[in-house]
Amino acid sequence: MSLIDRMLSIDRRWIYLVITVAVVVPLFLDLPQRISVTPEVRGLYEAVEQLPRGSKVLLACDYDPGS
């Protein structure tokens, strides 16, 4: 029996259990994350903050497979 055959024979409930554990466990752990703000993000934030109150902003977040 090849590796692919063994993987295909795994009950899908086990796969769902592994995925659930992988998603839920980090929610309960306090994992430190270092978040750094790039100059581009800082500049965008400051530009939006300098707009008059009530101004409308269109922010396009384009995503393509090449990104």
All heavy atoms as TSV, in Angstrom:
chain	resi	resn	atom	element	x	y	z
A	1	MET	N	N	0.849	-1.175	0.000
A	1	MET	CA	C	0.000	0.000	0.000
A	1	MET	C	C	0.897	1.242	0.000
A	1	MET	O	O	1.744	1.412	0.862
A	1	MET	CB	C	-0.907	-0.035	1.230
A	1	MET	CG	C	-1.865	1.127	1.306
A	1	MET	SD	S	-2.940	1.058	2.758
A	1	MET	CE	C	-4.382	0.327	2.057
A	2	SER	N	N	0.683	2.106	-0.936
A	2	SER	CA	C	1.528	3.298	-1.050
A	2	SER	C	C	1.066	4.377	-0.075
A	2	SER	O	O	-0.015	4.290	0.534
A	2	SER	CB	C	1.481	3.833	-2.481
A	2	SER	OG	O	0.218	4.409	-2.742
A	3	LEU	N	N	1.876	5.390	0.055
A	3	LEU	CA	C	1.570	6.492	0.964
A	3	LEU	C	C	0.279	7.193	0.553
A	3	LEU	O	O	-0.546	7.539	1.409
A	3	LEU	CB	C	2.734	7.486	0.981
A	3	LEU	CG	C	2.528	8.736	1.832
A	3	LEU	CD1	C	2.392	8.353	3.294
A	3	LEU	CD2	C	3.666	9.701	1.637
A	4	ILE	N	N	0.086	7.381	-0.719
A	4	ILE	CA	C	-1.125	8.045	-1.200
A	4	ILE	C	C	-2.360	7.222	-0.864
A	4	ILE	O	O	-3.377	7.759	-0.435
A	4	ILE	CB	C	-1.025	8.320	-2.713
A	4	ILE	CG1	C	0.081	9.330	-2.966
A	4	ILE	CG2	C	-2.350	8.825	-3.263
A	4	ILE	CD1	C	0.366	9.589	-4.423
A	5	ASP	N	N	-2.277	5.914	-1.041
A	5	ASP	CA	C	-3.406	5.048	-0.703
A	5	ASP	C	C	-3.728	5.105	0.787
A	5	ASP	O	O	-4.891	5.125	1.189
A	5	ASP	CB	C	-3.118	3.602	-1.112
A	5	ASP	CG	C	-3.088	3.425	-2.618
A	5	ASP	OD1	O	-3.767	4.207	-3.326
A	5	ASP	OD2	O	-2.381	2.505	-3.087
A	6	ARG	N	N	-2.679	5.123	1.616
A	6	ARG	CA	C	-2.909	5.212	3.055
A	6	ARG	C	C	-3.538	6.549	3.437
A	6	ARG	O	O	-4.414	6.601	4.291
A	6	ARG	CB	C	-1.599	5.025	3.815
A	6	ARG	CG	C	-1.235	3.568	3.962
A	6	ARG	CD	C	-0.092	3.397	4.890
A	6	ARG	NE	N	1.103	3.381	4.040
A	6	ARG	CZ	C	2.326	3.623	4.435
A	6	ARG	NH1	N	2.557	3.915	5.682
A	6	ARG	NH2	N	3.335	3.572	3.605
A	7	MET	N	N	-3.085	7.638	2.797
A	7	MET	CA	C	-3.661	8.943	3.093
A	7	MET	C	C	-5.121	9.026	2.650
A	7	MET	O	O	-5.945	9.650	3.317
A	7	MET	CB	C	-2.835	10.049	2.445
A	7	MET	CG	C	-1.473	10.233	3.093
A	7	MET	SD	S	-0.493	11.506	2.333
A	7	MET	CE	C	-1.423	12.947	2.768
A	8	LEU	N	N	-5.443	8.400	1.545
A	8	LEU	CA	C	-6.821	8.412	1.059
A	8	LEU	C	C	-7.739	7.545	1.903
A	8	LEU	O	O	-8.957	7.739	1.896
A	8	LEU	CB	C	-6.866	7.968	-0.405
A	8	LEU	CG	C	-6.286	8.951	-1.411
A	8	LEU	CD1	C	-6.248	8.329	-2.803
A	8	LEU	CD2	C	-7.081	10.239	-1.432
A	9	SER	N	N	-7.170	6.598	2.628
A	9	SER	CA	C	-7.998	5.714	3.448
A	9	SER	C	C	-8.260	6.270	4.850
A	9	SER	O	O	-9.010	5.669	5.602
A	9	SER	CB	C	-7.345	4.336	3.549
A	9	SER	OG	O	-6.155	4.428	4.295
A	10	ILE	N	N	-7.672	7.412	5.203
A	10	ILE	CA	C	-7.895	8.015	6.519
A	10	ILE	C	C	-9.331	8.528	6.586
A	10	ILE	O	O	-9.816	9.181	5.660
A	10	ILE	CB	C	-6.908	9.175	6.766
A	10	ILE	CG1	C	-5.479	8.659	6.807
A	10	ILE	CG2	C	-7.238	9.903	8.063
A	10	ILE	CD1	C	-4.442	9.751	6.913
A	11	ASP	N	N	-9.995	8.228	7.684
A	11	ASP	CA	C	-11.356	8.708	7.894
A	11	ASP	C	C	-11.340	10.238	7.957
A	11	ASP	O	O	-10.510	10.837	8.645
A	11	ASP	CB	C	-11.909	8.125	9.193
A	11	ASP	CG	C	-13.370	8.430	9.400
A	11	ASP	OD1	O	-14.030	8.925	8.467
A	11	ASP	OD2	O	-13.865	8.158	10.512
A	12	ARG	N	N	-12.250	10.857	7.255
A	12	ARG	CA	C	-12.227	12.321	7.169
A	12	ARG	C	C	-12.513	12.983	8.501
A	12	ARG	O	O	-12.158	14.133	8.713
A	12	ARG	CB	C	-13.152	12.820	6.086
A	12	ARG	CG	C	-14.602	12.812	6.403
A	12	ARG	CD	C	-15.414	13.432	5.321
A	12	ARG	NE	N	-15.284	12.624	4.123
A	12	ARG	CZ	C	-16.106	12.641	3.110
A	12	ARG	NH1	N	-17.121	13.443	3.122
A	12	ARG	NH2	N	-15.930	11.866	2.072
A	13	ARG	N	N	-13.119	12.285	9.450
A	13	ARG	CA	C	-13.346	12.862	10.783
A	13	ARG	C	C	-12.021	13.140	11.485
A	13	ARG	O	O	-11.903	14.115	12.230
A	13	ARG	CB	C	-14.217	11.936	11.616
A	13	ARG	CG	C	-15.662	11.906	11.109
A	13	ARG	CD	C	-16.471	10.933	11.890
A	13	ARG	NE	N	-16.046	9.583	11.512
A	13	ARG	CZ	C	-16.662	8.488	11.884
A	13	ARG	NH1	N	-17.715	8.550	12.656
A	13	ARG	NH2	N	-16.224	7.308	11.493
A	14	TRP	N	N	-11.011	12.291	11.269
A	14	TRP	CA	C	-9.685	12.538	11.849
A	14	TRP	C	C	-9.057	13.786	11.251
A	14	TRP	O	O	-8.420	14.572	11.943
A	14	TRP	CB	C	-8.763	11.339	11.648
A	14	TRP	CG	C	-9.137	10.188	12.515
A	14	TRP	CD1	C	-9.696	9.016	12.119
A	14	TRP	CD2	C	-8.982	10.107	13.930
A	14	TRP	NE1	N	-9.904	8.208	13.198
A	14	TRP	CE2	C	-9.478	8.853	14.339
A	14	TRP	CE3	C	-8.490	10.967	14.891
A	14	TRP	CZ2	C	-9.485	8.457	15.657
A	14	TRP	CZ3	C	-8.493	10.560	16.216
A	14	TRP	CH2	C	-8.977	9.324	16.586
A	15	ILE	N	N	-9.250	13.968	9.954
A	15	ILE	CA	C	-8.709	15.159	9.286
A	15	ILE	C	C	-9.373	16.411	9.841
A	15	ILE	O	O	-8.714	17.405	10.149
A	15	ILE	CB	C	-8.892	15.048	7.764
A	15	ILE	CG1	C	-8.087	13.861	7.239
A	15	ILE	CG2	C	-8.482	16.346	7.069
A	15	ILE	CD1	C	-8.341	13.520	5.795
A	16	TYR	N	N	-10.710	16.373	10.006
A	16	TYR	CA	C	-11.423	17.513	10.579
A	16	TYR	C	C	-10.983	17.775	12.017
A	16	TYR	O	O	-10.869	18.932	12.430
A	16	TYR	CB	C	-12.929	17.291	10.530
A	16	TYR	CG	C	-13.511	17.331	9.137
A	16	TYR	CD1	C	-14.485	16.427	8.742
A	16	TYR	CD2	C	-13.079	18.266	8.202
A	16	TYR	CE1	C	-15.021	16.456	7.470
A	16	TYR	CE2	C	-13.606	18.299	6.925
A	16	TYR	CZ	C	-14.573	17.400	6.570
A	16	TYR	OH	O	-15.093	17.436	5.311
A	17	LEU	N	N	-10.722	16.721	12.765
A	17	LEU	CA	C	-10.264	16.883	14.141
A	17	LEU	C	C	-8.902	17.573	14.179
A	17	LEU	O	O	-8.682	18.491	14.971
A	17	LEU	CB	C	-10.191	15.529	14.842
A	17	LEU	CG	C	-9.672	15.565	16.276
A	17	LEU	CD1	C	-10.650	16.315	17.169
A	17	LEU	CD2	C	-9.429	14.166	16.783
A	18	VAL	N	N	-7.990	17.153	13.324
A	18	VAL	CA	C	-6.655	17.773	13.280
A	18	VAL	C	C	-6.759	19.242	12.887
A	18	VAL	O	O	-6.110	20.106	13.483
A	18	VAL	CB	C	-5.732	16.997	12.308
A	18	VAL	CG1	C	-4.450	17.753	12.056
A	18	VAL	CG2	C	-5.442	15.614	12.855
A	19	ILE	N	N	-7.581	19.550	11.901
A	19	ILE	CA	C	-7.749	20.940	11.478
A	19	ILE	C	C	-8.368	21.770	12.597
A	19	ILE	O	O	-7.937	22.903	12.863
A	19	ILE	CB	C	-8.600	21.013	10.192
A	19	ILE	CG1	C	-7.831	20.411	9.027
A	19	ILE	CG2	C	-9.001	22.450	9.886
A	19	ILE	CD1	C	-8.638	20.251	7.759
A	20	THR	N	N	-9.359	21.217	13.283
A	20	THR	CA	C	-10.005	21.933	14.390
A	20	THR	C	C	-9.011	22.231	15.501
A	20	THR	O	O	-8.965	23.345	16.020
A	20	THR	CB	C	-11.182	21.110	14.939
A	20	THR	OG1	O	-12.109	20.876	13.880
A	20	THR	CG2	C	-11.864	21.831	16.080
A	21	VAL	N	N	-8.206	21.241	15.859
A	21	VAL	CA	C	-7.205	21.458	16.910
A	21	VAL	C	C	-6.192	22.509	16.468
A	21	VAL	O	O	-5.815	23.388	17.251
A	21	VAL	CB	C	-6.511	20.123	17.267
A	21	VAL	CG1	C	-5.291	20.352	18.147
A	21	VAL	CG2	C	-7.491	19.189	17.948
A	22	ALA	N	N	-5.778	22.456	15.210
A	22	ALA	CA	C	-4.788	23.422	14.710
A	22	ALA	C	C	-5.334	24.837	14.702
A	22	ALA	O	O	-4.580	25.807	14.835
A	22	ALA	CB	C	-4.345	23.023	13.304
A	23	VAL	N	N	-6.639	24.996	14.572
A	23	VAL	CA	C	-7.238	26.337	14.561
A	23	VAL	C	C	-7.574	26.807	15.974
A	23	VAL	O	O	-7.362	27.966	16.316
A	23	VAL	CB	C	-8.501	26.345	13.672
A	23	VAL	CG1	C	-9.286	27.630	13.831
A	23	VAL	CG2	C	-8.118	26.136	12.215
A	24	VAL	N	N	-8.077	25.911	16.823
A	24	VAL	CA	C	-8.577	26.307	18.135
A	24	VAL	C	C	-7.460	26.489	19.164
A	24	VAL	O	O	-7.513	27.427	19.967
A	24	VAL	CB	C	-9.617	25.281	18.639
A	24	VAL	CG1	C	-9.996	25.531	20.076
A	24	VAL	CG2	C	-10.854	25.331	17.753
A	25	VAL	N	N	-6.460	25.654	19.157
A	25	VAL	CA	C	-5.405	25.728	20.176
A	25	VAL	C	C	-4.708	27.093	20.195
A	25	VAL	O	O	-4.536	27.673	21.272
A	25	VAL	CB	C	-4.398	24.565	20.002
A	25	VAL	CG1	C	-3.148	24.784	20.830
A	25	VAL	CG2	C	-5.061	23.248	20.374
A	26	PRO	N	N	-4.327	27.677	19.062
A	26	PRO	CA	C	-3.689	28.997	19.133
A	26	PRO	C	C	-4.595	30.099	19.680
A	26	PRO	O	O	-4.102	31.114	20.177
A	26	PRO	CB	C	-3.310	29.298	17.680
A	26	PRO	CG	C	-3.206	27.966	17.039
A	26	PRO	CD	C	-4.232	27.124	17.713
A	27	LEU	N	N	-5.908	29.900	19.641
A	27	LEU	CA	C	-6.813	30.896	20.207
A	27	LEU	C	C	-6.681	30.988	21.719
A	27	LEU	O	O	-6.914	32.046	22.311
A	27	LEU	CB	C	-8.263	30.572	19.833
A	27	LEU	CG	C	-8.622	30.666	18.360
A	27	LEU	CD1	C	-10.052	30.200	18.137
A	27	LEU	CD2	C	-8.445	32.079	17.844
A	28	PHE	N	N	-6.311	29.886	22.364
A	28	PHE	CA	C	-6.201	29.860	23.818
A	28	PHE	C	C	-4.776	30.085	24.318
A	28	PHE	O	O	-4.570	30.267	25.508
A	28	PHE	CB	C	-6.741	28.529	24.361
A	28	PHE	CG	C	-8.213	28.375	24.127
A	28	PHE	CD1	C	-8.678	27.508	23.158
A	28	PHE	CD2	C	-9.125	29.106	24.855
A	28	PHE	CE1	C	-10.031	27.358	22.928
A	28	PHE	CE2	C	-10.484	28.971	24.635
A	28	PHE	CZ	C	-10.942	28.103	23.668
A	29	LEU	N	N	-3.812	30.050	23.440
A	29	LEU	CA	C	-2.430	30.289	23.832
A	29	LEU	C	C	-2.081	31.747	23.608
A	29	LEU	O	O	-2.506	32.364	22.628
A	29	LEU	CB	C	-1.476	29.408	23.017
A	29	LEU	CG	C	-1.637	27.905	23.170
A	29	LEU	CD1	C	-0.676	27.187	22.239
A	29	LEU	CD2	C	-1.416	27.480	24.599
A	30	ASP	N	N	-1.326	32.302	24.520
A	30	ASP	CA	C	-0.882	33.688	24.378
A	30	ASP	C	C	0.473	33.687	23.682
A	30	ASP	O	O	1.516	33.646	24.326
A	30	ASP	CB	C	-0.785	34.357	25.742
A	30	ASP	CG	C	-0.498	35.838	25.629
A	30	ASP	OD1	O	-0.784	36.419	24.565
A	30	ASP	OD2	O	0.009	36.413	26.612
A	31	LEU	N	N	0.430	33.671	22.362
A	31	LEU	CA	C	1.659	33.631	21.582
A	31	LEU	C	C	2.110	35.058	21.260
A	31	LEU	O	O	1.365	35.812	20.636
A	31	LEU	CB	C	1.427	32.855	20.276
A	31	LEU	CG	C	0.952	31.411	20.442
A	31	LEU	CD1	C	0.596	30.824	19.090
A	31	LEU	CD2	C	2.015	30.592	21.115
A	32	PRO	N	N	3.303	35.430	21.688
A	32	PRO	CA	C	3.780	36.787	21.392
A	32	PRO	C	C	4.072	36.934	19.900
A	32	PRO	O	O	4.630	36.044	19.268
A	32	PRO	CB	C	5.054	36.917	22.223
A	32	PRO	CG	C	5.517	35.512	22.406
A	32	PRO	CD	C	4.286	34.653	22.436
A	33	GLN	N	N	3.655	38.056	19.366
A	33	GLN	CA	C	3.903	38.339	17.957
A	33	GLN	C	C	4.508	39.723	17.842
A	33	GLN	O	O	4.011	40.685	18.423
A	33	GLN	CB	C	2.609	38.280	17.154
A	33	GLN	CG	C	1.986	36.921	17.124
A	33	GLN	CD	C	0.721	36.916	16.291
A	33	GLN	OE1	O	0.317	37.923	15.731
A	33	GLN	NE2	N	0.094	35.772	16.193
A	34	ARG	N	N	5.551	39.809	17.084
A	34	ARG	CA	C	6.198	41.096	16.843
A	34	ARG	C	C	5.584	41.690	15.576
A	34	ARG	O	O	5.686	41.122	14.495
A	34	ARG	CB	C	7.696	40.922	16.661
A	34	ARG	CG	C	8.430	42.218	16.502
A	34	ARG	CD	C	9.937	41.990	16.462
A	34	ARG	NE	N	10.608	43.223	16.184
A	34	ARG	CZ	C	10.920	43.645	14.968
A	34	ARG	NH1	N	10.635	42.900	13.932
A	34	ARG	NH2	N	11.532	44.797	14.792
A	35	ILE	N	N	4.916	42.813	15.733
A	35	ILE	CA	C	4.274	43.471	14.596
A	35	ILE	C	C	5.035	44.757	14.310
A	35	ILE	O	O	5.148	45.629	15.174
A	35	ILE	CB	C	2.801	43.773	14.897
A	35	ILE	CG1	C	2.056	42.476	15.187
A	35	ILE	CG2	C	2.168	44.535	13.750
A	35	ILE	CD1	C	0.638	42.660	15.633
A	36	SER	N	N	5.557	44.867	13.116
A	36	SER	CA	C	6.277	46.077	12.746
A	36	SER	C	C	5.472	46.838	11.700
A	36	SER	O	O	4.843	46.250	10.821
A	36	SER	CB	C	7.666	45.733	12.200
A	36	SER	OG	O	7.533	44.904	11.061
A	37	VAL	N	N	5.474	48.143	11.822
A	37	VAL	CA	C	4.739	49.009	10.901
A	37	VAL	C	C	5.727	49.539	9.871
A	37	VAL	O	O	6.731	50.165	10.220
A	37	VAL	CB	C	4.073	50.169	11.665
A	37	VAL	CG1	C	3.318	51.071	10.715
A	37	VAL	CG2	C	3.144	49.628	12.739
A	38	THR	N	N	5.429	49.296	8.600
A	38	THR	CA	C	6.307	49.760	7.539
A	38	THR	C	C	6.073	51.251	7.288
A	38	THR	O	O	5.015	51.793	7.627
A	38	THR	CB	C	6.051	48.977	6.239
A	38	THR	OG1	O	4.711	49.214	5.820
A	38	THR	CG2	C	6.287	47.492	6.450
A	39	PRO	N	N	7.045	51.931	6.709
A	39	PRO	CA	C	6.870	53.358	6.420
A	39	PRO	C	C	5.683	53.633	5.493
A	39	PRO	O	O	5.012	54.666	5.633
A	39	PRO	CB	C	8.190	53.746	5.741
A	39	PRO	CG	C	9.178	52.727	6.197
A	39	PRO	CD	C	8.405	51.472	6.412
A	40	GLU	N	N	5.399	52.726	4.577
A	40	GLU	CA	C	4.256	52.929	3.676
A	40	GLU	C	C	2.936	52.920	4.446
A	40	GLU	O	O	2.048	53.744	4.204
A	40	GLU	CB	C	4.230	51.844	2.587
A	40	GLU	CG	C	5.389	51.892	1.629
A	40	GLU	CD	C	6.638	51.189	2.127
A	40	GLU	OE1	O	6.590	50.545	3.188
A	40	GLU	OE2	O	7.672	51.302	1.458
A	41	VAL	N	N	2.816	51.994	5.374
A	41	VAL	CA	C	1.596	51.913	6.174
A	41	VAL	C	C	1.479	53.126	7.074
A	41	VAL	O	O	0.396	53.707	7.224
A	41	VAL	CB	C	1.588	50.609	6.996
A	41	VAL	CG1	C	0.431	50.584	7.977
A	41	VAL	CG2	C	1.548	49.409	6.083
A	42	ARG	N	N	2.576	53.545	7.670
A	42	ARG	CA	C	2.569	54.732	8.535
A	42	ARG	C	C	2.158	55.968	7.733
A	42	ARG	O	O	1.360	56.788	8.184
A	42	ARG	CB	C	3.947	54.943	9.166
A	42	ARG	CG	C	4.105	56.201	9.979
A	42	ARG	CD	C	3.266	56.277	11.202
A	42	ARG	NE	N	3.635	55.218	12.128
A	42	ARG	CZ	C	2.908	54.893	13.184
A	42	ARG	NH1	N	1.806	55.528	13.456
A	42	ARG	NH2	N	3.285	53.918	13.962
A	43	GLY	N	N	2.684	56.101	6.515
A	43	GLY	CA	C	2.335	57.246	5.670
A	43	GLY	C	C	0.867	57.252	5.289
A	43	GLY	O	O	0.210	58.302	5.295
A	44	LEU	N	N	0.308	56.086	4.959
A	44	LEU	CA	C	-1.112	56.000	4.632
A	44	LEU	C	C	-1.963	56.363	5.837
A	44	LEU	O	O	-2.930	57.115	5.730
A	44	LEU	CB	C	-1.460	54.594	4.147
A	44	LEU	CG	C	-2.933	54.342	3.867
A	44	LEU	CD1	C	-3.415	55.201	2.711
A	44	LEU	CD2	C	-3.178	52.882	3.579
A	45	TYR	N	N	-1.598	55.859	6.989
A	45	TYR	CA	C	-2.345	56.160	8.216
A	45	TYR	C	C	-2.348	57.661	8.479
A	45	TYR	O	O	-3.398	58.256	8.772
A	45	TYR	CB	C	-1.740	55.411	9.398
A	45	TYR	CG	C	-2.345	55.783	10.716
A	45	TYR	CD1	C	-3.561	55.240	11.107
A	45	TYR	CD2	C	-1.714	56.678	11.573
A	45	TYR	CE1	C	-4.135	55.587	12.321
A	45	TYR	CE2	C	-2.280	57.035	12.779
A	45	TYR	CZ	C	-3.493	56.492	13.147
A	45	TYR	OH	O	-4.056	56.837	14.348
A	46	GLU	N	N	-1.190	58.278	8.384
A	46	GLU	CA	C	-1.096	59.713	8.651
A	46	GLU	C	C	-1.865	60.528	7.622
A	46	GLU	O	O	-2.497	61.537	7.959
A	46	GLU	CB	C	0.367	60.140	8.708
A	46	GLU	CG	C	1.078	59.585	9.935
A	46	GLU	CD	C	2.564	59.860	9.933
A	46	GLU	OE1	O	3.079	60.461	8.961
A	46	GLU	OE2	O	3.219	59.462	10.917
A	47	ALA	N	N	-1.842	60.107	6.356
A	47	ALA	CA	C	-2.589	60.820	5.319
A	47	ALA	C	C	-4.094	60.742	5.581
A	47	ALA	O	O	-4.811	61.748	5.423
A	47	ALA	CB	C	-2.260	60.244	3.942
A	48	VAL	N	N	-4.582	59.585	5.980
A	48	VAL	CA	C	-6.012	59.444	6.269
A	48	VAL	C	C	-6.390	60.232	7.515
A	48	VAL	O	O	-7.444	60.872	7.566
A	48	VAL	CB	C	-6.384	57.947	6.420
A	48	VAL	CG1	C	-7.798	57.777	6.935
A	48	VAL	CG2	C	-6.217	57.226	5.094
A	49	GLU	N	N	-5.539	60.230	8.516
A	49	GLU	CA	C	-5.829	60.962	9.746
A	49	GLU	C	C	-5.860	62.469	9.524
A	49	GLU	O	O	-6.538	63.189	10.256
A	49	GLU	CB	C	-4.797	60.623	10.824
A	49	GLU	CG	C	-4.987	59.258	11.431
A	49	GLU	CD	C	-6.298	59.130	12.188
A	49	GLU	OE1	O	-6.602	60.005	13.013
A	49	GLU	OE2	O	-7.016	58.144	11.939
A	50	GLN	N	N	-5.150	62.977	8.530
A	50	GLN	CA	C	-5.106	64.415	8.271
A	50	GLN	C	C	-6.301	64.917	7.463
A	50	GLN	O	O	-6.490	66.115	7.332
A	50	GLN	CB	C	-3.812	64.778	7.536
A	50	GLN	CG	C	-2.584	64.629	8.405
A	50	GLN	CD	C	-1.290	64.893	7.639
A	50	GLN	OE1	O	-1.319	65.142	6.449
A	50	GLN	NE2	N	-0.179	64.825	8.344
A	51	LEU	N	N	-7.106	64.016	6.953
A	51	LEU	CA	C	-8.290	64.428	6.194
A	51	LEU	C	C	-9.312	65.061	7.117
A	51	LEU	O	O	-9.402	64.721	8.296
A	51	LEU	CB	C	-8.917	63.214	5.499
A	51	LEU	CG	C	-8.103	62.595	4.378
A	51	LEU	CD1	C	-8.768	61.301	3.904
A	51	LEU	CD2	C	-7.956	63.556	3.224
A	52	PRO	N	N	-10.107	65.997	6.582
A	52	PRO	CA	C	-11.157	66.612	7.412
A	52	PRO	C	C	-12.192	65.568	7.826
A	52	PRO	O	O	-12.433	64.589	7.117
A	52	PRO	CB	C	-11.790	67.654	6.494
A	52	PRO	CG	C	-10.910	67.765	5.302
A	52	PRO	CD	C	-10.031	66.578	5.257
A	53	ARG	N	N	-12.810	65.804	8.964
A	53	ARG	CA	C	-13.830	64.884	9.479
A	53	ARG	C	C	-14.974	64.782	8.472
A	53	ARG	O	O	-15.422	65.777	7.928
A	53	ARG	CB	C	-14.338	65.388	10.818
A	53	ARG	CG	C	-15.254	64.433	11.502
A	53	ARG	CD	C	-15.548	64.922	12.916
A	53	ARG	NE	N	-16.290	63.963	13.674
A	53	ARG	CZ	C	-15.764	62.958	14.346
A	53	ARG	NH1	N	-14.467	62.794	14.337
A	53	ARG	NH2	N	-16.524	62.126	15.020
A	54	GLY	N	N	-15.421	63.555	8.210
A	54	GLY	CA	C	-16.520	63.328	7.280
A	54	GLY	C	C	-16.070	63.099	5.848
A	54	GLY	O	O	-16.891	62.864	4.968
A	55	SER	N	N	-14.768	63.149	5.595
A	55	SER	CA	C	-14.262	62.892	4.250
A	55	SER	C	C	-14.472	61.438	3.893
A	55	SER	O	O	-14.499	60.556	4.749
A	55	SER	CB	C	-12.764	63.211	4.165
A	55	SER	OG	O	-12.541	64.567	4.395
A	56	LYS	N	N	-14.614	61.211	2.625
A	56	LYS	CA	C	-14.784	59.840	2.146
A	56	LYS	C	C	-13.457	59.345	1.581
A	56	LYS	O	O	-12.762	60.066	0.891
A	56	LYS	CB	C	-15.869	59.781	1.093
A	56	LYS	CG	C	-17.223	60.143	1.676
A	56	LYS	CD	C	-18.299	60.016	0.673
A	56	LYS	CE	C	-19.676	60.259	1.199
A	56	LYS	NZ	N	-19.863	61.132	2.298
A	57	VAL	N	N	-13.130	58.096	1.889
A	57	VAL	CA	C	-11.874	57.502	1.454
A	57	VAL	C	C	-12.186	56.195	0.738
A	57	VAL	O	O	-12.949	55.374	1.224
A	57	VAL	CB	C	-10.944	57.226	2.661
A	57	VAL	CG1	C	-9.682	56.517	2.217
A	57	VAL	CG2	C	-10.622	58.508	3.388
A	58	LEU	N	N	-11.598	56.024	-0.438
A	58	LEU	CA	C	-11.711	54.764	-1.164
A	58	LEU	C	C	-10.352	54.084	-1.065
A	58	LEU	O	O	-9.346	54.602	-1.549
A	58	LEU	CB	C	-12.080	54.995	-2.628
A	58	LEU	CG	C	-12.069	53.758	-3.517
A	58	LEU	CD1	C	-13.122	52.767	-3.049
A	58	LEU	CD2	C	-12.315	54.143	-4.958
A	59	LEU	N	N	-10.337	52.940	-0.435
A	59	LEU	CA	C	-9.104	52.196	-0.246
A	59	LEU	C	C	-9.242	50.869	-0.975
A	59	LEU	O	O	-10.048	50.033	-0.600
A	59	LEU	CB	C	-8.831	51.967	1.246
A	59	LEU	CG	C	-7.566	51.210	1.589
A	59	LEU	CD1	C	-6.349	51.990	1.130
A	59	LEU	CD2	C	-7.504	50.957	3.073
A	60	ALA	N	N	-8.478	50.692	-2.030
A	60	ALA	CA	C	-8.537	49.462	-2.824
A	60	ALA	C	C	-7.468	48.498	-2.326
A	60	ALA	O	O	-6.294	48.837	-2.280
A	60	ALA	CB	C	-8.335	49.774	-4.292
A	61	CYS	N	N	-7.883	47.335	-1.940
A	61	CYS	CA	C	-6.965	46.279	-1.499
A	61	CYS	C	C	-7.009	45.184	-2.556
A	61	CYS	O	O	-7.746	44.207	-2.414
A	61	CYS	CB	C	-7.356	45.736	-0.146
A	61	CYS	SG	S	-7.230	46.965	1.150
A	62	ASP	N	N	-6.278	45.370	-3.616
A	62	ASP	CA	C	-6.286	44.421	-4.703
A	62	ASP	C	C	-5.396	43.232	-4.370
A	62	ASP	O	O	-4.345	43.364	-3.768
A	62	ASP	CB	C	-5.771	45.078	-5.983
A	62	ASP	CG	C	-6.668	46.204	-6.457
A	62	ASP	OD1	O	-7.839	46.212	-6.028
A	62	ASP	OD2	O	-6.209	47.054	-7.218
A	63	TYR	N	N	-5.860	42.082	-4.768
A	63	TYR	CA	C	-5.113	40.851	-4.556
A	63	TYR	C	C	-5.117	40.080	-5.868
A	63	TYR	O	O	-6.146	39.949	-6.517
A	63	TYR	CB	C	-5.726	39.991	-3.458
A	63	TYR	CG	C	-5.118	38.620	-3.385
A	63	TYR	CD1	C	-3.881	38.435	-2.779
A	63	TYR	CD2	C	-5.755	37.530	-3.945
A	63	TYR	CE1	C	-3.312	37.187	-2.724
A	63	TYR	CE2	C	-5.185	36.272	-3.891
A	63	TYR	CZ	C	-3.966	36.111	-3.287
A	63	TYR	OH	O	-3.396	34.867	-3.242
A	64	ASP	N	N	-3.973	39.608	-6.253
A	64	ASP	CA	C	-3.917	38.748	-7.415
A	64	ASP	C	C	-3.009	37.575	-7.088
A	64	ASP	O	O	-2.196	37.640	-6.180
A	64	ASP	CB	C	-3.426	39.510	-8.655
A	64	ASP	CG	C	-2.034	40.086	-8.470
A	64	ASP	OD1	O	-1.066	39.311	-8.531
A	64	ASP	OD2	O	-1.916	41.310	-8.289
A	65	PRO	N	N	-3.140	36.494	-7.800
A	65	PRO	CA	C	-2.372	35.292	-7.481
A	65	PRO	C	C	-0.857	35.501	-7.489
A	65	PRO	O	O	-0.138	34.773	-6.834
A	65	PRO	CB	C	-2.781	34.292	-8.547
A	65	PRO	CG	C	-4.111	34.757	-8.996
A	65	PRO	CD	C	-4.093	36.246	-8.871
A	66	GLY	N	N	-0.384	36.490	-8.207
A	66	GLY	CA	C	1.048	36.722	-8.261
A	66	GLY	C	C	1.605	37.346	-6.991
A	66	GLY	O	O	2.802	37.383	-6.778
A	67	SER	N	N	0.743	37.891	-6.122
A	67	SER	CA	C	1.206	38.582	-4.920
A	67	SER	C	C	1.683	37.581	-3.894
A	67	SER	O	O	0.979	36.839	-3.342
A	67	SER	CB	C	0.100	39.410	-4.306
A	67	SER	OG	O	-0.348	40.382	-5.198
